[in-house]
Amino acid sequence: MRRVMVKIDSLVLKGFRHEDRHAIAQGLQEQLQEMLSEPGMAERLSTMGHIPRLRAGQIEMSTDSKPRHVGIATANGIGKGLNR
């Protein structure tokens, strides 16, 4: 069994309310954890090596998206970037 370690040094949130930062980060963390714990994901990531920067592409959400859903959408964008 392999382990996936993800380190996010900082999360810069421009255009969001200060009080929403924890909910956004929580949604991001939960969705990344779910995606990265899928069977075979650790092996697939190990073949990619070190990824210093990942282009997630455009992440679409509505103006009334809940903060947690913003984090989830961001994590899904990261997942798409990994699958390119």
C-alpha positions in Angstrom: 0.0 0.0 0.0 1.3 3.4 -0.9 0.7 6.7 0.8 -0.2 10.0 -0.8 1.1 13.1 1.0 -0.2 16.5 -0.2 1.2 19.7 1.2 -0.4 23.0 0.5 1.8 25.7 1.7 -0.8 28.4 1.3 -4.2 28.9 -0.1 -4.8 32.3 -1.5 -8.5 33.2 -1.8 -9.1 36.4 -3.8 -12.6 37.7 -4.1 -14.1 35.7 -1.2 -15.3 36.8 2.2 -12.7 36.4 5.0 -15.2 34.5 7.1 -15.7 31.9 4.4 -12.0 30.8 4.3 -12.4 27.9 6.7 -15.4 26.4 4.9 -13.6 26.7 1.5 -10.5 25.0 2.8 -12.6 22.3 4.5 -14.4 21.5 1.2 -11.1 21.4 -0.6 -9.5 19.1 1.9 -12.4 16.7 2.1 -12.8 16.4 -1.7 -9.0 15.9 -2.2 -9.0 13.3 0.5 -11.8 11.4 -1.2 -10.3 11.7 -4.7 -6.8 10.7 -3.6 -8.0 7.7 -1.6 -9.5 6.0 -4.6 -8.0 2.6 -5.4 -5.0 2.8 -7.6 -4.6 6.6 -7.3 -1.4 6.4 -5.2 0.2 4.2 -7.9 -0.9 6.5 -10.7 0.4 9.5 -8.8 3.8 7.8 -8.1 4.3 7.5 -11.9 3.9 11.2 -12.3 6.7 12.1 -9.9 7.0 15.5 -8.3 4.4 18.0 -9.5 5.6 21.6 -8.5 2.7 23.3 -10.3 -0.6 22.0 -11.6 -2.9 23.8 -14.0 -6.4 23.1 -13.0 -8.0 25.0 -15.8 -11.1 27.1 -15.4 -13.3 26.2 -12.4 -16.9 27.2 -12.9 -19.3 28.0 -10.1 -22.2 30.4 -9.6 -22.1 33.6 -7.6 -24.3 32.1 -5.0 -22.2 28.9 -4.4 -21.8 28.0 -0.8 -18.2 28.3 0.5 -17.7 24.6 1.0 -18.9 23.9 -2.6 -16.2 26.4 -3.8 -13.6 24.2 -2.1 -15.1 21.0 -3.6 -15.2 22.6 -7.1 -11.5 23.6 -6.7 -10.5 20.1 -5.7 -12.4 18.7 -8.7 -10.5 21.1 -10.9 -7.3 19.8 -9.4 -8.4 16.2 -10.2 -9.0 17.2 -13.8 -5.5 18.6 -13.9 -4.1 15.4 -12.7 -5.9 13.4 -15.4 -4.5 15.4 -18.3 
